[in-house]
C-alpha cells in the first residue's frame, strides 16, 4: 500500500471522527455524510468487499473518457487486491 494513500485515508477518517464528535463545526449534511462514512468503514472493515460495485461517470465529448476508464479498469483489475477481479 502506498504511504501517501494510507496517510490520506487516516486524515480523512480523523476529520470524519472530529466532525461527528462536534470538534469541527459542520452543517447537518456534512455531519451525516461523515457518520455514514464511519459506519461504512466499520461495516466493510474486515471482509474485503466493496460498498459500490458500479459507477456512473458523465464526461462531455472529447474529454478523455477512454483514458479515465482505462485507468479505473486497470486499478480495479490489478491494484486493489481483490482476488478474481472481473473488469
C-alpha positions in Angstrom: 0.0 0.0 0.0 1.2 3.5 -0.8 2.3 5.5 2.2 0.6 8.6 0.9 -2.8 6.9 0.4 -2.7 5.5 3.9 -2.0 8.9 5.4 -4.7 10.5 3.3 -7.2 7.9 4.4 -6.1 8.3 8.1 -6.5 12.1 7.8 -10.0 11.7 6.2 -11.1 9.3 9.0 -9.8 11.6 11.7 -11.7 14.5 10.1 -14.9 12.5 10.0 -14.5 11.5 13.6 -13.9 15.1 14.7 -17.0 16.3 12.8 -19.2 13.6 14.3 -17.8 14.4 17.8 -18.6 18.1 17.3 -14.9 19.2 17.5 -15.2 20.6 13.9 -18.3 22.6 13.2 -20.2 21.5 10.1 -23.7 21.6 8.7 -26.0 18.6 9.3 -25.5 17.2 5.8 -21.7 17.1 6.3 -22.3 15.5 9.8 -24.5 12.9 8.2 -22.0 12.2 5.4 -19.2 11.8 8.0 -21.3 9.5 10.1 -22.2 7.4 7.0 -18.5 7.2 6.1 -17.6 6.0 9.6 -20.5 3.5 9.5 -19.3 2.1 6.2 -15.7 1.8 7.4 -16.9 -0.2 10.3 -19.3 -2.3 8.2 -16.8 -3.2 5.5 -13.6 -3.2 7.6 -12.6 -6.9 7.7 -14.5 -8.7 4.9 -12.8 -7.1 1.8 -15.9 -6.2 -0.1 -16.7 -3.0 -1.9 -19.5 -0.7 -1.0 -20.1 0.3 -4.6 -19.8 -2.2 -7.5 -20.8 0.2 -10.3 -20.1 3.8 -11.1 -21.5 6.3 -13.5 -19.2 9.0 -14.9 -20.5 11.5 -17.3 -18.0 13.4 -19.4 -18.5 15.7 -22.3 -17.4 14.6 -25.8 -13.7 14.8 -26.4 -12.6 14.9 -22.7 -10.7 11.6 -22.4 -13.4 9.2 -21.3 -11.4 6.3 -22.6 -8.3 7.3 -20.8 -10.1 7.7 -17.5 -12.0 4.4 -17.9 -8.7 2.6 -18.8 -7.0 3.9 -15.6 -10.0 2.9 -13.4 -10.3 -0.6 -15.1 -6.5 -1.3 -14.6 -6.7 -0.3 -11.0 -9.7 -2.4 -10.3 -8.2 -5.4 -12.2 -4.7 -5.4 -10.6 -4.1 -2.9 -7.8 -7.0 -3.2 -5.4 -6.0 -6.7 -4.2 -9.4 -8.3 -4.9 -9.0 -12.0 -5.8 -10.6 -13.0 -9.1 -11.5 -9.4 -10.1 -13.5 -9.1 -13.3 -13.5 -5.8 -15.2 
